[in-house]
Amino acid sequence: MSYTALNSSTPLSDVWSGYLAQAQQIPNSRLMILALVNAPIFAILFNALWQKIALRKASDPPLVFYWLPIIGSAIWYGNDPIGFFQTCQERYGNVFTFVLLGRKVTVALSAKGSNFVLGGKSIAFNAEGAYTHLTTPVFGKDVVYDCPNEVFMQQKKFVKFGLTTDNFRAYVGMIEDEVEEFMKKGPHFQTCQQNDINEWGSFDAIGAMAEITILTASRTLQGKEVREGLDKSFSQLYTDLEGGFTPLNFLFANLPLESYRKRDRAQKKMSDFYVDIITRRKQNPDGDHHYDMIASLLDQKYRGGDKLRDHEIAHIMIALLMAGQHTSSTTLAWTMLHLASRPDIADALYDEQVKGFANPDGSLRPMSYEDLRHLPILDSCIRETLRVHPPIHSIMRQVREDVPVPPSLAAPSKDGGVYVVPKDTYVLASPLISQIDPRIWKDGAEWQPARWNDADGVAAQALSAYTDEGGEKVDYGFGAVSKGTESPYQPFGAGKHRCIGEQFAYMQIGTIIATIIRRVELRLPTPLPDHNYHTLILMPKDPKSIHYRRRKFD
């Protein structure tokens, strides 16, 4: 039908009949192709229109506009969660909802938002519902989020019993030995093993720190059988199991993919590995194992009097290995990258070691656990890294009942009332947003360890609020701890699910950094890498190679 015909005196009925006749001449296969091509476009347009015209409850938090049905804001959030949060915060305020692959997630930002989510009651904001599909296939059954919350709290208490000051005192020397041996014989520090102190070498920040972390954790918490078993086969099991800790696994518990099958096979083999250790220890209870976690767990009983079953101990040990290794190795990598980019701070860190541990001959004496607690430059470097690069940028909970949003957190809803987070959705807190908020922290996005040395500064106040020094302690079932949910600094989470391995992590990370900085100078040949948001843990992107050179008196 031509343009001329459309503008002639031809009756409209004849024009329409002509269109129908042409449509009938199109092959069915072509019609199918046209339908397939146009259906997504119509779906996107309908989805956009529906968001504009659909009636929504006045109590619903603002919804972030999205074009793609089901997918929602997943691409934006997945590629740049910090930019996503900050843009939405500016547009909607501290509370808003976005669609994440079919799930509705209500975000609560700021310190008050973290308090709302992380300090909320577990009957309303449930961690198990948010994470069990990720953690259970990796850790195993009947532990962490695969058991009732009351049981999980008892398991945390059992682990806490193994994290004693006496054990930490023993661990510091073990970690020093492991790091020194690693630097003397490991492939990452081959240049350091030569006699030329002017020669520069390099190591991958993530690769080297991941190896050091697993070596030191296995030598201390895990026990000597695990340390002795760190061969190529164990390394492969660990790698396959680690493949189950990805954003894809978080969203989909089971898919017909080889990575999922490897994860499941590795979990079974690693569980059997630990159960075998436990069985042999029961047969020989007099072995020298009194400093490790397996020994501690074997002595624990639930409130009803039952001891932990072998597979529960095995799965707790896997959880400690996997969760602790990821967070500690990433924190170590970021700290090393920053020190390499700031030689002045690295030199101050070395001078602190010389001042505190120098022998008459110029060598440095071993550190003790008490020594580590009185090294302000080292402490400030670790805390500043955790502020700018906390291991996890988003913490989620499943909503089990309608929960009103406190008026102090969000402006009134459209009808002047309060917003309500509806049942069967999710809530999300992002402590990182508060930790880099320029309204709280001067130059908040910059790594400035000196901010922790100001006794009256924001950092000191935030730390005091996090540790609740002299304040109220809460016992969630694993011993009295500070809530820390009101602080703008929450690197280890807050509330009842706050990480109980916090003190071990500081001890492990501090000992490793101090031992390395004693032996080598560091330089970063490239700009500091950006965050890799495509991993569950906030790792650095490539390139992340650090140059090093032996110190003169090493």
N, C-alpha and C positions, 0 to 999 in steps of 0.2 A: 504494500500500500504506500503510495508516494505522498510526499508533503503536499503536492498540488491537490491530490484527491482529498486530503484531509481539509483543505480550505475551499473546496468547491461546494456546490449546492447539493452534493450527494447526501441522501438522508442518513442520519446517524445509525439507523438500524442496518443499513447496507454496509457502512464502515465496520461496525462490530462483526457482522457476518463475514466480512473479508478477513478480519483478524482471526476469527475462529477457523476459517478455512485454511489459512496459513499455518496455524498451530497444529491442525490435524495432519498437515503434510510433514511435520517434523518427526523423524524416527523416534520410536520409544527409547532407544538407547541414548539418544541425544537429550531427550527430556530428563532421563535419569541423571545424566551428567550435570545438566543445568540445575536440577534440584539439589544435587549433592554440593555443587559449588555455592549455590545461593543460600542453602539452609543455614550454614554457620553465620553468614552475614545477617540474615533475618533474626537468628537467635541473639546475636550481639546487639542489634538495634532494639529488639524487643526487651532484652535485659536492661539496656540503658533507659528506655522509655519507662519501663516498669518501676525503676528506682525513682523516677521523677513523679509518677502519678499515683503509685500505690500508697494506700493509707497505712501509716505506721503508728504504733502506740506512742503517746507523748512521753512515756517513761523509758522508751528505748534510747540508749546512747546514740549519738550521731553515727551514721554509717558512712564509711569511706567509699566514695563512688568508684565503681570498677566497670570495665567494659566486658571482660570475658566471663561468661557464666561458669559457675563452679570453681574455676581457677581463681577468680576474684583478684585480690592484691598479692597473690603468692609470688609472682615474678618480681615485683617491686620490692616486697619484703625480703625475699630470698637473696636478691642481688645487693641490696643496700638497706639493711634493717635500721641502721642509725639514721640515715637520711630519711627513710620512710617515717620513722617515729617523730623526728624533729619537724618534718613538714606537716604531718597530721596534727601534732601538738600545737603548732602555730595556727592551723586552720580550725581545729575543733576544740582545743583545750586539752586537759590532761586525761580525759576519758573519751574513748571512741571505739567503735566496733569495725572490724574488717573481716572479709571473707577469705579464708585460707583453704583452698581445695575443698570447698563444700562445708567447711566448719566456720561457724561464727565465733570470732575471738574478740573479746572486749579488752582493750589495753588500758591499764591504769598507770600513768607516768608520775614522776616526782617521788620524793621520799614518802609523801602521804599515800601515793599510789602503791608503792612497795609494801607499806604497812597494811594497806587494805587487802592486798592479795596474799602476801607471805605471812601476815599476822592473823589472817582469817581462820575461822574454825574449820577443821578438816571435814566436818559433816556437810559444810557448804562448799568449800573449795578443796577438792580432793586431788592429791598428787598421784595416787595410784591410777586413777582413771586417765590421767594425762600421759603417764610414762610407762606403764607396765608393758605395753606392746613393744616398747623399745628395749627396756632393760631385761625383761624375763628371758627372751631368747639368748641374750649374751651372758647374763649372770647365772641364770638357772632358776628352777622352781623353788618355791617356799621361802624365798628371802626377799628383802628390800620391798619392792612394790608388788610382789606376787604373794603376799600374805596380808592378813588383817593389820591395820595400822598399829594396834596394841602390841602385836607380835613384833612388828618391825621396830618399834620403840625399844622393846627388850633386846633385840639384836644389836641395835646401836649402843645400848648400855654395855652389852658384852664386849663389843669392840673397844669401847671407851676404857674398859678395865685393862685392856692390853696396851693402852697408850699412856704409860706411866712415866713419871719423871726419871725413875731409875732406868727404865728401858731407853729413854732418850739419851741419858748420860752414856750408855753403852753404844748407842747408835752413832753418835758423832764420830768416834774413832773408826768405826766400821766404814762409814761413808767416806771419810778422808782416805782410808786405805784403798777403797774401790776406785775413787777418782784418780788418785795418784797412779795406781796400776793401769787404769784406762789410758792415762796420758803417756805413760811410759811404753805401752805395748799396743794400744789401739790404733786402727788405721786412720782415724780422724786427726791424730796428732803426730804423724810421722816426722814432720819437720822439727817438731819439738824434741824428738828423740835423737837428733843429730847434735854434733858438737858446735856447729856454727851458730852463734847467738845473733848474727846479723841476717840470717835467712828467714824469710816470711813464708808461712804456710797458710792453709785455709781449711775451714770445716763448715759443713752445712748446719745451720743453727738448730733446726728441728731434728735432723738425723742424729747428730752427736748428742744433743740433750736428751732425746728419747732413749738412747742406749744407756747413758749414764743414769737416768732416772730408774729404768727397770733393773739395772745392776744393783743400785743402792737400795731400792725397795725390796728386792729379793734377798739381799744380804741381811736386811734388818727385819722388817715386818713379816716377810714371807717365810723365812727359815732357810737353813743351809741346804736342805734337800732341793728346794726350788732353785737356789743359787747354783748348786752343782748341776742341776738339770737344764741350765740355760744353754742348750746346744742348738744346732740348726733346726732340729725338728720342733723344739719348743718355740723357737722364734717364728716358725711358719704357722704353728697353731695360734700364736698370739696375733700374727698378722691377719689370719683368716677370721679370727674372732673380732678383731678390731674393725674389720669390714662391716660388722653389724652395727657400728656406731656412726651412722650417716643421717643426714636429713631425710633421705629416702626411707630408711628404716624407721625413722620417727613417724613418718606419715603413713607408711604401709608396713604392717608387721610381717607379712608373708607374701612374697611374690615368687613366681617360678623362674628365678634367676640363679645363676651359678654362685654368686656372692652369698646369697641366702643359704644355699646348700652347704657351702664351705663354712659359713658361720655355725650352722647346726652341727656339722661333723666336728668342728674344732671345740665347740662347747662340750660335747660328750667326751671327747678325748681328754680335755683339760680337767673336767670334773673327775674322770677316772684317775687321772694323775694325782690329784689331791687326795682322793679317797684312799688310794694306795699308800700315800704318805701317812695318813691318819691311821690306817690299819697297822702299818709297821710300828708306828709310835705306841699304839696300844699294846702291841706285843712286846715292846721294849720301852717301858715308861721311864726308865732311868737315864735316857740319853740327855745330852747337853742341848736342851731346846728352850730353856726357861725365859729367853728374851723375846721370842717371836710370837706372832698372833695365834698360830695354831695351838700352841701350848696353852695360851690364855683361854681360847674358845673351848678346848676340851674340858676345862674345869667349870664351865658355866652351866646353870640350870634355869629353865623357865620358872615362872612363879608357881606353876603347878607341880614342880619337882622334877619334870622330865629334862634330861640332858639334850643338848643339841644333837641331832642326828648327823651321821657322817656326811651325807650329801648336803646338808645345810651348812656345815662348816666349810666344805669344799666350795660351795657357791658364794658364801660370804668372802672367802679368800679371792675368788675370781673377781668379785665386785670391787674389793680393795685394790687389786692389781690393775683392773681396767680403768676405773674411775679416777683413782689417784694418779696413775701414770700419765693420763692425758692432760689433766689440769697442771700437774707439776712440771712436766716437760715443756709445755707451752709457755708457762710463766718463766721458766729458765731461759727458753729461747728468746723471748721478748726482752728480758733483762740483759742478756748478753748482747743482743743487737743494739740496745740503747747505750750500753757501756762502750761498745765498739764505736758508736757514733759520737760519743762524748768522752774523749781521752782524758779530759780534765777531771771528770767524775770518777773514771776508772783509776786514775792516779791517786785521787783522794781515798778511794777504797783500798788501794794497795798500801798507802801511807798509814791508814788506820790499822792494817794488819802488822806493819812493821812496828808501829808504836806500841801495840798491845802484846806482840808475841816474839820480838827480836831476841835472839841469843847473842852472847858476846862475839861469836864467830860470824855473825851476819845471817845465820840461818834462822828460820822461824819455827818456834815450838808448836806442837800440836794444840788444837783448840779443845775446849771443853764445852759442855752444854751451857754452863753458867757464863762462859766467855761470850757465846753467841747472843746472849740476852743483853749484852752491854756493848754493842757495836752499832752506834746510831746511824752511820753512813750506810752500812749494809742494810739495816732495817728500813731506812727511808727509801733506798733503791727498790727493795722488794715491794713495799707498800705502794710506791708510786706506779710500779709496773702493774700491780693488781688493780689500781684505780683506773688507769688508761686502757688496760687490756685484761679485764676480768675474763676468766675462761668461758663463761656463758653469758650471752647478751640477752637472752629471753628465758623467763621462767614461767611455766604454764601450770594451770590447775583446771580440772574439770568441775563445772558448776553443778551441784547436786540439788540446789533449791534456789528460788528467786532471792536475790540479795540486793538490797538497796545500796546505792552509792552515797557515802557521807557527803553532806552539803559542803564541807570544807575541802573536798577533793574536786568537785565539779560544780559548775554553775547550774542554776535551776533548769529543769526541763522545759519544754514548750508550754506546758500548762502551769508552770510555776512550781511544780512538785520536784521530786528527786528522781534521778535515773535509777533504773532497776536492771541488774544483770540477770537475764532469764535463765531458768533451769535448762539443763542439757546443752549448754554452750560451754565456752572456755574463757578463762581470764588469763591475762599475761602481764607480768611485771618486768621491767627492764632497768635494773639497778645501774647499768652503764650510763643511761641517759642522765641520771642524777649525778653520777660520778664525773661527768665531763660538762655539766651544765655551767655555762659562763656566768649565770646569775649567782652561782654559789662559789665556783672556783675561778680564781683569776687565771687567765690563759688555760682554761680547763682541758683543752685538747692536747696541751704540751706536756712532755715528760720532764718534770722539775722536782727531783727528790728533795731539794732544800725546803720545800713547802712543809715537810713533816718535821722540820727542826724548830718551827715557830710554836712555842708552847701556848700562845694565845691565838693562833691562826685557825682558819677554817678546817684544815686537815686534822689538827689536834682535837678540835671540837667534834668533828665527824667520827673520829676514832673513839673518843670517849663515849659518844652516843651508841656506837656499834658494840663496844665492849661493856657498856653500862657500868663503868667503874664506880663502885660505891652505890650503885643503884639496885633496882629490883631484879632478882633472878627468878627464872621460871623453870619448873621441872616438868618436861613433857613426857617423862617416862624413862629417860636415860641420864638423869642427873641434872642438877640446877645449872642453867646456862643463861646468858643474857639474850634477850629477844633480838635486839639490834634492828628492829623493823622500822624505826623512825629515823635512822641515820641515812644521809646521802652517800654513805660509803658502805657497801655490802658485798665485798669480793667473794665471800664464801656462803652467800645466801643469808637468810635470816629466819627466825621463828623455829618451829619444831623440826623443819627439814634442813636447818643450818648444818653445814659440813662438820662432822665431829673430828675429822682429820686435820683441822686447821693448824694446830700446834705442831703436829708431825710435819706438815707441809713446810711451815716456816723453818723448822729445824733442818729438814732435808735440803730445801732450796738454798738456805743460807750457807750451809756447810759446803755444798757443791760450788757455789759462786766464790766463796772465800778461798777454797782450795785451788780453783782454776786461776783466779786473779793473782795468787801468790807466784805462779809459775810462768805466766805469759802476759804480754801486752796485747791489746786488742785494737783493731781498726776495722771500720766499715767502708769498703771501696765504692759502695753505691748508696743512693738515698735510702732512708729507712723504709722498709716495705709496708704496703697497706695491709689491712685486714683481709683475710680470705673468709668471706661470709658463706661460702658453699660447704663449709665443714661445721659440725656441731660445736666444736671448740674453736675459739677465735685464734686461729693460727696465722702466721705471716705468709704473705704471698712470696713467690719467687721474684727477683733473686734474694736469697737470704744467706749468702755466704759471708763468713766472718774471717778476716785475716788475723793471724796471730804470730808472735815472735817470742822466743824464750827470753825471760828476764836475765839480766846480767849475773845475778847472784843465785840463780836457780840451781 
